[in-house]
Amino acid sequence: MKSLDCVPIGMKCIVQEITGSAPIRTRMLDMGLTKGTEVTVVREAPLGDPIEFEVRGYNLSLRREEAHMILVRELNDAA
């Protein structure tokens, strides 16, 4: 497993775990980042923060430090 902030642009992955405090985990869950959810890295801002992801059919931007708290497994069939 690796953190979501380390996944390259265009890669698809599956959420495995969300670390951090309870309020942070709750916020991530409210945004649709639950265990087993497929996430695609769409693009990165010019200075690397924030990072844009596609989650459940919508685009979500997270700061790099937030993405670091989400542990994922990369999919082999990524574009």
Residue frames as qw, qx, qy, qz and C-alpha x, y, z in Angstrom:
[[0.000, 0.889, 0.458, 0.000, 0.00, 0.00, 0.00],
 [0.393, 0.091, -0.009, 0.915, 1.03, 3.58, -0.58],
 [0.062, 0.594, 0.406, -0.692, -0.45, 6.95, 0.25],
 [0.477, 0.738, 0.476, 0.029, -2.68, 8.67, -2.31],
 [0.048, 0.942, -0.162, -0.290, -0.28, 11.60, -2.69],
 [0.339, -0.497, 0.711, 0.365, 2.36, 9.21, -4.15],
 [0.641, 0.381, 0.662, 0.081, 0.15, 7.81, -6.93],
 [0.231, -0.155, 0.430, 0.859, 1.11, 9.11, -10.41],
 [0.438, 0.398, 0.021, -0.806, -1.26, 11.13, -12.60],
 [0.614, 0.247, -0.530, -0.530, -3.64, 8.92, -14.61],
 [0.252, 0.096, -0.948, 0.166, -3.30, 5.94, -12.25],
 [0.685, -0.422, -0.253, -0.538, -6.38, 4.28, -10.78],
 [0.209, 0.202, -0.835, 0.468, -6.32, 2.93, -7.25],
 [0.595, -0.515, -0.560, -0.258, -8.59, 1.53, -4.54],
 [0.271, -0.659, 0.365, -0.599, -8.91, 3.08, -1.08],
 [0.649, -0.042, -0.740, 0.172, -7.71, 0.64, 1.58],
 [0.505, -0.549, -0.502, 0.436, -7.57, 2.74, 4.76],
 [0.055, 0.827, 0.028, 0.559, -7.85, 6.32, 6.01],
 [0.593, -0.203, -0.472, 0.620, -5.46, 7.33, 8.77],
 [0.021, 0.398, -0.067, 0.915, -5.53, 10.44, 10.94],
 [0.173, 0.056, 0.623, -0.761, -7.82, 11.72, 13.66],
 [0.249, 0.462, 0.839, -0.142, -11.52, 10.89, 13.86],
 [0.291, 0.758, 0.198, -0.549, -12.68, 14.28, 12.48],
 [0.114, 0.545, -0.606, -0.567, -10.38, 13.92, 9.47],
 [0.131, 0.052, 0.974, 0.178, -11.57, 10.35, 8.78],
 [0.284, 0.603, 0.659, -0.349, -15.19, 11.48, 9.07],
 [0.238, 0.730, -0.125, -0.628, -14.59, 14.34, 6.61],
 [0.049, 0.350, -0.813, -0.463, -12.98, 11.96, 4.09],
 [0.190, 0.277, 0.941, -0.031, -15.85, 9.50, 4.45],
 [0.287, 0.699, 0.399, -0.519, -18.36, 12.32, 3.90],
 [0.234, 0.662, -0.390, -0.596, -16.56, 13.14, 0.63],
 [0.899, 0.315, -0.089, -0.292, -17.03, 9.55, -0.58],
 [0.364, 0.570, -0.725, 0.132, -13.56, 8.21, 0.20],
 [0.819, -0.329, 0.330, -0.336, -14.61, 4.92, 1.76],
 [0.410, -0.356, 0.824, 0.162, -12.76, 1.62, 1.79],
 [0.546, 0.279, 0.772, 0.172, -13.02, -0.06, -1.62],
 [0.358, 0.863, 0.186, -0.305, -13.73, 3.16, -3.55],
 [0.714, 0.276, 0.287, 0.576, -11.95, 3.57, -6.88],
 [0.093, -0.902, 0.011, 0.421, -9.99, 6.81, -7.21],
 [0.718, 0.448, 0.198, 0.494, -8.21, 8.18, -10.31],
 [0.351, -0.573, 0.024, 0.740, -5.52, 10.84, -10.07],
 [0.467, 0.811, 0.347, 0.062, -6.57, 13.55, -12.56],
 [0.468, 0.661, -0.106, 0.577, -3.97, 16.30, -12.20],
 [0.576, -0.453, -0.300, 0.611, -1.72, 18.23, -9.88],
 [0.042, 0.989, 0.082, -0.118, -1.53, 21.99, -9.40],
 [0.554, 0.732, -0.275, 0.284, 1.62, 23.60, -10.86],
 [0.047, -0.660, 0.609, -0.438, 3.31, 23.72, -7.45],
 [0.375, 0.071, -0.919, 0.102, 2.09, 20.23, -6.52],
 [0.079, -0.365, -0.778, 0.504, -0.67, 21.23, -4.12],
 [0.729, -0.069, 0.558, -0.390, -3.63, 20.56, -4.32],
 [0.053, -0.119, 0.923, 0.363, -4.11, 17.32, -6.23],
 [0.645, 0.140, -0.017, -0.751, -7.32, 16.60, -8.16],
 [0.177, -0.047, 0.983, 0.001, -8.93, 13.16, -8.06],
 [0.580, -0.102, -0.420, -0.690, -11.98, 11.57, -9.67],
 [0.074, 0.005, 0.903, -0.424, -14.10, 9.85, -7.02],
 [0.258, 0.468, 0.801, -0.270, -17.56, 8.37, -7.61],
 [0.341, 0.656, 0.562, 0.371, -18.10, 10.40, -10.79],
 [0.024, -0.992, -0.086, -0.089, -17.05, 13.81, -9.47],
 [0.587, 0.452, -0.321, 0.590, -13.74, 15.65, -9.15],
 [0.621, -0.768, -0.141, 0.073, -12.31, 16.22, -5.70],
 [0.409, 0.669, -0.370, 0.498, -9.30, 18.36, -4.82],
 [0.778, -0.596, -0.148, 0.135, -7.28, 17.51, -1.74],
 [0.060, -0.884, 0.458, -0.067, -4.21, 19.08, -0.23],
 [0.586, 0.400, -0.696, 0.107, -1.14, 16.87, -0.39],
 [0.087, -0.288, 0.769, -0.564, -1.16, 16.44, 3.41],
 [0.729, 0.049, 0.311, -0.608, -4.78, 15.20, 3.27],
 [0.832, 0.363, -0.348, -0.236, -4.03, 12.79, 0.42],
 [0.264, 0.470, -0.793, 0.283, -1.09, 11.45, 2.44],
 [0.435, -0.177, 0.667, -0.578, -3.56, 10.13, 5.06],
 [0.860, 0.246, 0.105, -0.434, -5.34, 7.91, 2.52],
 [0.326, -0.371, 0.842, 0.216, -3.71, 4.53, 1.91],
 [0.757, 0.444, -0.035, -0.479, -4.47, 2.93, -1.45],
 [0.649, -0.095, 0.701, 0.281, -3.67, -0.07, -3.66],
 [0.239, 0.491, -0.423, -0.723, -2.88, 0.69, -7.29],
 [0.839, 0.329, 0.370, -0.227, -4.82, -1.12, -10.01],
 [0.546, -0.189, 0.624, 0.526, -2.86, -2.89, -12.77],
 [0.399, 0.537, 0.639, 0.380, -5.25, -1.82, -15.55],
 [0.064, -0.796, -0.172, 0.577, -4.75, 1.94, -15.05],
 [0.574, 0.777, 0.200, 0.166, -4.64, 4.19, -18.09]]
